[in-house]
């Protein structure tokens, strides 16, 4: 089963805008009420019966079941009988809000994420129609429940044979968008390893370096508009909460943030296509970039958004029949890609690789990219680069991870003596 998601900008009229805003407001109320109900139930079970707090305690009967999705969905159906506000919104849309909350709590336990938060009018930005009618798209119009036929900018054609399954309405600073999820019952095989291999090393001095010697400068999307953003946020501090002036200034700040985000995403797509033009097989490091965003260089790491670029690179590679794989990131900057010897740890101010064994010299990031390429070839082909017969004039083989660790341990013991 192949699933694609296309995004289009909506062109709603004033009546449709009111319906969208009312739906978002009701979804926010349902989310906050359901989250409050779950938090109260959990708080009432935190302490022992003989050790209740002297100040306050959540008193909920002991036989009350945990308010999971099925219990809250049943309560929602009963509440809609007496609430005109809940009746004004599609029932499946409200059910999807409860499903999203249930999934967020499940991810909190399994993925060690934070507890879901209550949402104000700025945080609830989308809602989902889980089922769509057949032939709901005609020309540049789409038919949605309660909204009717609504125009959108058809920037690209919907592929033939795909069936529209879901539609998500998203509110952003620049307007309203619809994200259409389409499915086609077809099996797509994985892209096999083939053609010219290319290794990529990521960094902050250079955005990336390839094993072919190309260095890509790191664009500074946030720094270019940081001064303007700082001035707007300083003005926001003096605005009265819930006032129209504060709301207008919030919208202006949001448009500036979206401008930065759109520029970054567009550059990522262009760079991904540029890299796919150079090779048919690409190897990258398996780095958890979330740890990069917690240090003193967190602003620069978050501005580059390596995680988004890797996701885009994998998508563009799959679409263009380019093999993309991840390899082990350890010791990529401590190995010579030419002779495979261990050169030792380099400080960040050392930007050149100079092997004392074979005399091979190149840029530090390029050498690391060549090690990543060699490591990917060994993992994919099952043997060292020196045994490779693809005729790409690759530099020599390098030792295994266990031998590298043992050599580092021996060097440290010699230094201690």
LOZA-666360 format. One record per residue (C-alpha): residue in three letters; y, x, z; residue number from 1. Coordinates in steps of 0.5 Angstrom, whole numbers, m for minus. Each point is the difference from the previous one (the first is absolute). Layout:
# residues N
+-------+-------+-------+-------+-------+
! lumro !    c2 !    c1 !    c3 ! fimar !
+-------+-------+-------+-------+-------+
!   ALA !     Y !     X !     Z !   NUM !
...
+-------+-------+-------+-------+-------+
***
This chain:
# residues 417
+-------+-------+-------+-------+-------+
! lumro !    c2 !    c1 !    c3 ! fimar !
+-------+-------+-------+-------+-------+
!   UNK !     0 !     0 !     0 !     1 !
!   UNK !     7 !     3 !    m2 !     2 !
!   UNK !     6 !    m2 !     4 !     3 !
!   UNK !     7 !     1 !    m3 !     4 !
!   UNK !     7 !    m2 !     3 !     5 !
!   UNK !     6 !    m1 !    m4 !     6 !
!   UNK !     7 !    m1 !     3 !     7 !
!   UNK !     5 !    m4 !    m3 !     8 !
!   UNK !     7 !    m1 !     2 !     9 !
!   UNK !     2 !    m8 !     1 !    10 !
!   UNK !     6 !    m4 !    m2 !    11 !
!   UNK !     0 !    m6 !     4 !    12 !
!   UNK !     5 !    m5 !     1 !    13 !
!   UNK !     4 !    m2 !     6 !    14 !
!   UNK !    m6 !    m5 !     2 !    15 !
!   UNK !    m5 !     4 !    m1 !    16 !
!   UNK !     3 !     6 !     4 !    17 !
!   UNK !     1 !    m5 !     6 !    18 !
!   UNK !    m7 !    m2 !     0 !    19 !
!   UNK !    m2 !     8 !     0 !    20 !
!   UNK !     4 !     1 !     6 !    21 !
!   UNK !    m2 !    m6 !     3 !    22 !
!   UNK !    m7 !     2 !    m1 !    23 !
!   UNK !     1 !     7 !     3 !    24 !
!   UNK !     3 !    m3 !     6 !    25 !
!   UNK !    m5 !    m4 !     2 !    26 !
!   UNK !    m5 !     5 !    m2 !    27 !
!   UNK !     4 !     4 !     5 !    28 !
!   UNK !    m1 !    m5 !     6 !    29 !
!   UNK !    m7 !    m1 !    m1 !    30 !
!   UNK !    m1 !     8 !     0 !    31 !
!   UNK !     4 !     0 !     7 !    32 !
!   UNK !    m4 !    m6 !     3 !    33 !
!   UNK !    m7 !     3 !    m2 !    34 !
!   UNK !     2 !     7 !     2 !    35 !
!   UNK !     3 !    m3 !     7 !    36 !
!   UNK !    m6 !    m4 !     1 !    37 !
!   UNK !    m5 !     6 !    m1 !    38 !
!   UNK !     4 !     5 !     5 !    39 !
!   UNK !     1 !    m6 !     5 !    40 !
!   UNK !    m8 !     0 !     0 !    41 !
!   UNK !    m1 !     7 !     0 !    42 !
!   UNK !     5 !     1 !     6 !    43 !
!   UNK !    m4 !    m5 !     4 !    44 !
!   UNK !    m6 !     4 !     0 !    45 !
!   UNK !     3 !     7 !     2 !    46 !
!   UNK !    m1 !     0 !     7 !    47 !
!   UNK !    m5 !    m2 !     5 !    48 !
!   UNK !     0 !    m7 !     4 !    49 !
!   UNK !     1 !     3 !     6 !    50 !
!   UNK !     6 !     5 !    m2 !    51 !
!   UNK !     5 !    m5 !    m4 !    52 !
!   UNK !     7 !     2 !     0 !    53 !
!   UNK !     5 !    m2 !     6 !    54 !
!   UNK !     6 !    m1 !    m5 !    55 !
!   UNK !    m3 !    m4 !    m6 !    56 !
!   UNK !    m7 !    m1 !    m4 !    57 !
!   UNK !    m3 !    m4 !    m6 !    58 !
!   UNK !    m4 !    m6 !     3 !    59 !
!   UNK !    m4 !    m2 !    m6 !    60 !
!   UNK !    m7 !    m4 !     2 !    61 !
!   UNK !    m6 !     5 !     0 !    62 !
!   UNK !    m4 !    m5 !    m5 !    63 !
!   UNK !     6 !     1 !    m5 !    64 !
!   UNK !    m3 !     3 !    m6 !    65 !
!   UNK !     3 !     6 !    m4 !    66 !
!   UNK !     5 !    m3 !    m5 !    67 !
!   UNK !    m3 !     4 !    m6 !    68 !
!   UNK !     1 !    m3 !    m7 !    69 !
!   UNK !    m4 !    m6 !     0 !    70 !
!   UNK !     3 !    m2 !     6 !    71 !
!   UNK !     7 !     1 !    m2 !    72 !
!   UNK !    m1 !    m3 !    m7 !    73 !
!   UNK !    m3 !    m7 !     4 !    74 !
!   UNK !     6 !     0 !     4 !    75 !
!   UNK !     5 !     1 !    m6 !    76 !
!   UNK !    m4 !    m6 !    m3 !    77 !
!   UNK !     1 !    m4 !     6 !    78 !
!   UNK !     8 !     2 !     1 !    79 !
!   UNK !     1 !    m2 !    m8 !    80 !
!   UNK !    m1 !    m7 !     2 !    81 !
!   UNK !     6 !     0 !     4 !    82 !
!   UNK !     5 !     5 !    m3 !    83 !
!   UNK !     4 !    m1 !    m6 !    84 !
!   UNK !     2 !     7 !     0 !    85 !
!   UNK !    m8 !     2 !    m1 !    86 !
!   UNK !    m1 !    m5 !    m5 !    87 !
!   UNK !     5 !     3 !    m4 !    88 !
!   UNK !    m4 !     6 !    m2 !    89 !
!   UNK !    m6 !     0 !    m4 !    90 !
!   UNK !    m6 !     0 !     5 !    91 !
!   UNK !    m4 !     6 !    m3 !    92 !
!   UNK !     7 !     5 !     1 !    93 !
!   UNK !     0 !    m2 !     7 !    94 !
!   UNK !    m8 !     2 !     1 !    95 !
!   UNK !     1 !     6 !    m4 !    96 !
!   UNK !     5 !     2 !     6 !    97 !
!   UNK !    m5 !    m1 !     5 !    98 !
!   UNK !    m5 !     4 !    m4 !    99 !
!   UNK !     5 !     6 !    m1 !   100 !
!   UNK !     1 !     0 !     8 !   101 !
!   UNK !    m7 !     0 !     1 !   102 !
!   UNK !    m1 !     6 !    m5 !   103 !
!   UNK !     6 !     4 !     4 !   104 !
!   UNK !    m4 !    m1 !     6 !   105 !
!   UNK !    m6 !     2 !    m2 !   106 !
!   UNK !     3 !     6 !    m4 !   107 !
!   UNK !     3 !     2 !     7 !   108 !
!   UNK !    m7 !     1 !     3 !   109 !
!   UNK !    m3 !     3 !    m6 !   110 !
!   UNK !     5 !     5 !    m3 !   111 !
!   UNK !     4 !     1 !     7 !   112 !
!   UNK !     6 !    m3 !    m2 !   113 !
!   UNK !     6 !    m3 !     4 !   114 !
!   UNK !     0 !    m7 !     3 !   115 !
!   UNK !     3 !    m5 !    m5 !   116 !
!   UNK !     7 !    m2 !     1 !   117 !
!   UNK !     4 !    m6 !     0 !   118 !
!   UNK !     4 !    m1 !    m6 !   119 !
!   UNK !     8 !    m2 !    m1 !   120 !
!   UNK !     3 !    m3 !    m6 !   121 !
!   UNK !     0 !     7 !    m4 !   122 !
!   UNK !    m7 !     2 !     2 !   123 !
!   UNK !    m4 !    m6 !    m3 !   124 !
!   UNK !     1 !     2 !    m8 !   125 !
!   UNK !    m6 !    m3 !    m3 !   126 !
!   UNK !    m5 !    m6 !    m1 !   127 !
!   UNK !    m6 !    m1 !    m4 !   128 !
!   UNK !    m3 !    m6 !    m4 !   129 !
!   UNK !    m8 !     2 !     0 !   130 !
!   UNK !    m2 !    m5 !    m5 !   131 !
!   UNK !     4 !    m1 !    m7 !   132 !
!   UNK !    m1 !    m5 !    m5 !   133 !
!   UNK !    m3 !     1 !    m7 !   134 !
!   UNK !     5 !     2 !    m6 !   135 !
!   UNK !     6 !     0 !     6 !   136 !
!   UNK !     3 !     5 !    m4 !   137 !
!   UNK !     4 !    m2 !    m7 !   138 !
!   UNK !     4 !     5 !    m3 !   139 !
!   UNK !     5 !     2 !     5 !   140 !
!   UNK !    m1 !    m5 !     5 !   141 !
!   UNK !    m5 !    m1 !     5 !   142 !
!   UNK !    m2 !    m6 !     4 !   143 !
!   UNK !     0 !     1 !     8 !   144 !
!   UNK !    m2 !    m6 !     5 !   145 !
!   UNK !     7 !    m3 !     3 !   146 !
!   UNK !     4 !     4 !    m5 !   147 !
!   UNK !    m2 !    m3 !    m6 !   148 !
!   UNK !     1 !     4 !    m7 !   149 !
!   UNK !     4 !     6 !     2 !   150 !
!   UNK !     3 !     6 !    m5 !   151 !
!   UNK !    m2 !     7 !     0 !   152 !
!   UNK !     2 !     6 !    m4 !   153 !
!   UNK !    m7 !     2 !    m4 !   154 !
!   UNK !     1 !     7 !     0 !   155 !
!   UNK !    m7 !     1 !    m3 !   156 !
!   UNK !    m6 !    m5 !    m3 !   157 !
!   UNK !    m5 !    m2 !     5 !   158 !
!   UNK !    m7 !     3 !    m3 !   159 !
!   UNK !    m4 !    m5 !    m4 !   160 !
!   UNK !    m7 !    m2 !     4 !   161 !
!   UNK !     3 !     1 !     7 !   162 !
!   UNK !     1 !    m6 !     5 !   163 !
!   UNK !     5 !    m1 !     5 !   164 !
!   UNK !    m3 !    m1 !     7 !   165 !
!   UNK !     6 !     1 !     4 !   166 !
!   UNK !     8 !     0 !     0 !   167 !
!   UNK !     4 !     4 !     6 !   168 !
!   UNK !     8 !    m2 !     0 !   169 !
!   UNK !     4 !     6 !     3 !   170 !
!   UNK !     7 !     0 !     2 !   171 !
!   UNK !     4 !     7 !    m1 !   172 !
!   UNK !     7 !     2 !     0 !   173 !
!   UNK !     0 !    m1 !    m7 !   174 !
!   UNK !    m3 !    m7 !    m1 !   175 !
!   UNK !    m6 !    m3 !     0 !   176 !
!   UNK !    m7 !     2 !    m3 !   177 !
!   UNK !    m7 !    m2 !    m1 !   178 !
!   UNK !    m6 !     4 !     0 !   179 !
!   UNK !    m6 !    m3 !    m4 !   180 !
!   UNK !    m7 !     2 !     2 !   181 !
!   UNK !    m4 !     0 !    m7 !   182 !
!   UNK !    m8 !     1 !     0 !   183 !
!   UNK !    m5 !     1 !    m6 !   184 !
!   UNK !    m7 !     0 !     1 !   185 !
!   UNK !    m2 !     7 !    m3 !   186 !
!   UNK !    m3 !     6 !     3 !   187 !
!   UNK !     5 !     6 !    m1 !   188 !
!   UNK !    m4 !     7 !     1 !   189 !
!   UNK !     3 !     6 !     3 !   190 !
!   UNK !     4 !     5 !    m4 !   191 !
!   UNK !    m5 !     6 !     0 !   192 !
!   UNK !     2 !     8 !     0 !   193 !
!   UNK !     2 !     2 !    m7 !   194 !
!   UNK !     5 !     4 !    m3 !   195 !
!   UNK !     5 !     5 !     2 !   196 !
!   UNK !     0 !     1 !     8 !   197 !
!   UNK !     7 !     0 !     4 !   198 !
!   UNK !     1 !     1 !     7 !   199 !
!   UNK !     6 !    m2 !     4 !   200 !
!   UNK !     3 !     2 !     7 !   201 !
!   UNK !     6 !    m4 !     3 !   202 !
!   UNK !     5 !     3 !     4 !   203 !
!   UNK !     7 !    m1 !     3 !   204 !
!   UNK !     3 !     6 !    m4 !   205 !
!   UNK !    m2 !    m2 !    m6 !   206 !
!   UNK !    m3 !    m7 !    m1 !   207 !
!   UNK !    m6 !     2 !    m3 !   208 !
!   UNK !    m3 !     6 !    m4 !   209 !
!   UNK !    m5 !     0 !    m5 !   210 !
!   UNK !    m6 !     5 !    m1 !   211 !
!   UNK !     3 !     1 !    m7 !   212 !
!   UNK !     7 !     3 !     3 !   213 !
!   UNK !     4 !    m6 !     0 !   214 !
!   UNK !     5 !    m1 !     6 !   215 !
!   UNK !     3 !    m7 !     1 !   216 !
!   UNK !     6 !     0 !     4 !   217 !
!   UNK !     1 !    m5 !     6 !   218 !
!   UNK !     5 !    m5 !    m2 !   219 !
!   UNK !     4 !    m3 !     6 !   220 !
!   UNK !     1 !    m7 !    m1 !   221 !
!   UNK !     2 !    m2 !     7 !   222 !
!   UNK !     5 !     6 !     1 !   223 !
!   UNK !     4 !    m2 !    m6 !   224 !
!   UNK !     2 !    m6 !     3 !   225 !
!   UNK !    m1 !     2 !     7 !   226 !
!   UNK !     7 !     0 !     1 !   227 !
!   UNK !     2 !    m7 !    m2 !   228 !
!   UNK !    m6 !    m3 !     4 !   229 !
!   UNK !     2 !     4 !     6 !   230 !
!   UNK !     7 !    m3 !    m1 !   231 !
!   UNK !    m2 !    m7 !    m1 !   232 !
!   UNK !    m5 !     0 !     6 !   233 !
!   UNK !     6 !     2 !     4 !   234 !
!   UNK !     4 !    m6 !    m2 !   235 !
!   UNK !    m6 !    m4 !     2 !   236 !
!   UNK !     0 !     2 !     7 !   237 !
!   UNK !     7 !    m3 !     1 !   238 !
!   UNK !    m2 !    m7 !    m3 !   239 !
!   UNK !    m2 !    m6 !     4 !   240 !
!   UNK !    m7 !    m2 !     0 !   241 !
!   UNK !    m2 !    m6 !    m4 !   242 !
!   UNK !     7 !     0 !    m3 !   243 !
!   UNK !     1 !    m1 !    m8 !   244 !
!   UNK !     3 !     7 !     0 !   245 !
!   UNK !    m6 !     3 !     3 !   246 !
!   UNK !    m4 !    m3 !    m5 !   247 !
!   UNK !     4 !     2 !    m6 !   248 !
!   UNK !     0 !     7 !     2 !   249 !
!   UNK !    m8 !     0 !     2 !   250 !
!   UNK !    m1 !    m3 !    m7 !   251 !
!   UNK !     4 !     6 !    m3 !   252 !
!   UNK !    m4 !     5 !     4 !   253 !
!   UNK !    m6 !    m3 !    m2 !   254 !
!   UNK !     2 !     1 !    m8 !   255 !
!   UNK !     2 !     7 !     1 !   256 !
!   UNK !    m7 !     1 !     3 !   257 !
!   UNK !    m4 !    m4 !    m5 !   258 !
!   UNK !     4 !     5 !    m5 !   259 !
!   UNK !    m2 !     6 !     3 !   260 !
!   UNK !    m7 !    m3 !     0 !   261 !
!   UNK !     0 !    m2 !    m7 !   262 !
!   UNK !     2 !     7 !    m3 !   263 !
!   UNK !    m5 !     3 !     4 !   264 !
!   UNK !    m6 !    m4 !    m3 !   265 !
!   UNK !     3 !     0 !    m7 !   266 !
!   UNK !     0 !     8 !     1 !   267 !
!   UNK !    m7 !     0 !     3 !   268 !
!   UNK !    m3 !    m4 !    m6 !   269 !
!   UNK !     4 !     5 !    m5 !   270 !
!   UNK !    m3 !     6 !     3 !   271 !
!   UNK !    m7 !    m3 !     1 !   272 !
!   UNK !     0 !    m1 !    m8 !   273 !
!   UNK !     3 !     7 !    m1 !   274 !
!   UNK !    m6 !     3 !     4 !   275 !
!   UNK !    m5 !    m5 !    m4 !   276 !
!   UNK !     3 !     3 !    m6 !   277 !
!   UNK !    m2 !     7 !     2 !   278 !
!   UNK !    m8 !    m1 !     2 !   279 !
!   UNK !    m6 !    m4 !     0 !   280 !
!   UNK !    m2 !     1 !     7 !   281 !
!   UNK !     5 !     1 !     6 !   282 !
!   UNK !    m2 !     3 !     7 !   283 !
!   UNK !     4 !    m1 !     6 !   284 !
!   UNK !     0 !     1 !     7 !   285 !
!   UNK !    m3 !    m5 !     5 !   286 !
!   UNK !     6 !     0 !     5 !   287 !
!   UNK !     2 !    m5 !     5 !   288 !
!   UNK !     7 !    m1 !    m1 !   289 !
!   UNK !     2 !    m4 !     6 !   290 !
!   UNK !    m1 !     6 !     4 !   291 !
!   UNK !     6 !     3 !    m4 !   292 !
!   UNK !     4 !    m5 !     1 !   293 !
!   UNK !     0 !     1 !     8 !   294 !
!   UNK !     3 !     7 !     0 !   295 !
!   UNK !     7 !     3 !     0 !   296 !
!   UNK !     0 !    m1 !    m8 !   297 !
!   UNK !    m2 !    m7 !     0 !   298 !
!   UNK !     6 !    m2 !    m3 !   299 !
!   UNK !    m1 !     4 !    m6 !   300 !
!   UNK !    m8 !    m2 !     0 !   301 !
!   UNK !     2 !    m7 !     0 !   302 !
!   UNK !     5 !     1 !    m6 !   303 !
!   UNK !    m5 !     3 !    m4 !   304 !
!   UNK !    m5 !    m5 !     1 !   305 !
!   UNK !    m6 !     4 !    m2 !   306 !
!   UNK !    m5 !    m6 !     2 !   307 !
!   UNK !     3 !    m5 !    m5 !   308 !
!   UNK !     0 !     6 !    m6 !   309 !
!   UNK !    m8 !     1 !     2 !   310 !
!   UNK !    m1 !    m8 !    m1 !   311 !
!   UNK !     4 !     0 !    m6 !   312 !
!   UNK !    m3 !     6 !    m3 !   313 !
!   UNK !    m7 !    m3 !     1 !   314 !
!   UNK !     2 !    m6 !    m3 !   315 !
!   UNK !     3 !     3 !    m6 !   316 !
!   UNK !    m6 !     5 !    m1 !   317 !
!   UNK !    m5 !    m6 !     0 !   318 !
!   UNK !     4 !    m3 !    m5 !   319 !
!   UNK !     1 !     6 !    m5 !   320 !
!   UNK !    m8 !     2 !     1 !   321 !
!   UNK !     2 !     6 !     5 !   322 !
!   UNK !    m5 !     2 !     5 !   323 !
!   UNK !     4 !     1 !     7 !   324 !
!   UNK !    m4 !     2 !     6 !   325 !
!   UNK !     2 !     3 !     7 !   326 !
!   UNK !    m2 !     7 !     3 !   327 !
!   UNK !     0 !     3 !     7 !   328 !
!   UNK !     7 !     2 !     2 !   329 !
!   UNK !    m2 !     6 !     4 !   330 !
!   UNK !     1 !     7 !    m1 !   331 !
!   UNK !     3 !    m1 !    m7 !   332 !
!   UNK !     6 !     5 !     1 !   333 !
!   UNK !    m4 !     5 !     3 !   334 !
!   UNK !    m5 !     1 !    m6 !   335 !
!   UNK !     1 !     4 !    m6 !   336 !
!   UNK !    m1 !    m4 !    m6 !   337 !
!   UNK !    m2 !     6 !    m4 !   338 !
!   UNK !    m5 !     4 !     4 !   339 !
!   UNK !    m1 !    m5 !     6 !   340 !
!   UNK !     1 !     5 !     5 !   341 !
!   UNK !     4 !    m2 !     7 !   342 !
!   UNK !     7 !     2 !     0 !   343 !
!   UNK !     2 !    m3 !     7 !   344 !
!   UNK !     5 !    m5 !     2 !   345 !
!   UNK !     7 !     0 !    m3 !   346 !
!   UNK !     6 !    m2 !     3 !   347 !
!   UNK !     4 !    m5 !    m3 !   348 !
!   UNK !     6 !     5 !    m2 !   349 !
!   UNK !    m5 !     3 !    m4 !   350 !
!   UNK !     0 !    m3 !    m7 !   351 !
!   UNK !    m4 !     5 !    m4 !   352 !
!   UNK !    m8 !     1 !     0 !   353 !
!   UNK !    m1 !     8 !    m1 !   354 !
!   UNK !    m8 !     1 !     1 !   355 !
!   UNK !    m1 !     7 !     3 !   356 !
!   UNK !    m7 !     0 !    m3 !   357 !
!   UNK !     1 !    m1 !    m7 !   358 !
!   UNK !     8 !     0 !    m1 !   359 !
!   UNK !     0 !    m7 !    m2 !   360 !
!   UNK !     7 !    m2 !     0 !   361 !
!   UNK !     3 !    m7 !    m1 !   362 !
!   UNK !     4 !    m6 !     4 !   363 !
!   UNK !    m3 !    m2 !     7 !   364 !
!   UNK !    m1 !    m7 !    m2 !   365 !
!   UNK !    m2 !     1 !    m7 !   366 !
!   UNK !    m6 !     5 !     3 !   367 !
!   UNK !    m1 !    m6 !     5 !   368 !
!   UNK !    m1 !    m5 !    m6 !   369 !
!   UNK !    m5 !     5 !    m4 !   370 !
!   UNK !    m4 !     0 !     7 !   371 !
!   UNK !     0 !    m8 !     0 !   372 !
!   UNK !    m2 !     0 !    m8 !   373 !
!   UNK !    m6 !     5 !     2 !   374 !
!   UNK !    m2 !    m4 !     6 !   375 !
!   UNK !     0 !    m6 !    m4 !   376 !
!   UNK !    m4 !     3 !    m6 !   377 !
!   UNK !    m5 !     3 !     5 !   378 !
!   UNK !    m1 !    m7 !     4 !   379 !
!   UNK !     0 !    m4 !    m7 !   380 !
!   UNK !    m5 !     5 !    m4 !   381 !
!   UNK !    m4 !     2 !     6 !   382 !
!   UNK !     1 !     8 !    m1 !   383 !
!   UNK !     6 !     5 !     0 !   384 !
!   UNK !     5 !     1 !    m5 !   385 !
!   UNK !    m3 !     6 !    m2 !   386 !
!   UNK !    m6 !    m3 !    m3 !   387 !
!   UNK !     4 !    m6 !    m3 !   388 !
!   UNK !    m1 !     0 !    m8 !   389 !
!   UNK !     6 !    m5 !    m2 !   390 !
!   UNK !     4 !     6 !    m3 !   391 !
!   UNK !     7 !    m1 !     4 !   392 !
!   UNK !     0 !     7 !     2 !   393 !
!   UNK !     1 !    m2 !     7 !   394 !
!   UNK !     0 !     6 !     5 !   395 !
!   UNK !    m6 !     2 !     4 !   396 !
!   UNK !    m4 !    m3 !     6 !   397 !
!   UNK !     2 !    m1 !     7 !   398 !
!   UNK !    m4 !     0 !     6 !   399 !
!   UNK !    m3 !    m6 !     4 !   400 !
!   UNK !     4 !    m3 !     6 !   401 !
!   UNK !    m5 !     2 !     5 !   402 !
!   UNK !     0 !     8 !    m3 !   403 !
!   UNK !     8 !    m1 !     1 !   404 !
!   UNK !     0 !    m3 !     7 !   405 !
!   UNK !    m5 !     6 !     2 !   406 !
!   UNK !     5 !     5 !    m3 !   407 !
!   UNK !     6 !    m3 !     3 !   408 !
!   UNK !    m4 !     0 !     7 !   409 !
!   UNK !    m2 !     8 !    m1 !   410 !
!   UNK !     7 !     2 !    m2 !   411 !
!   UNK !     3 !    m4 !     7 !   412 !
!   UNK !    m6 !     4 !     4 !   413 !
!   UNK !     2 !     7 !    m3 !   414 !
!   UNK !     8 !    m2 !     1 !   415 !
!   UNK !    m2 !    m1 !     7 !   416 !
!   UNK !    m4 !     6 !     1 !   417 !
+-------+-------+-------+-------+-------+
***
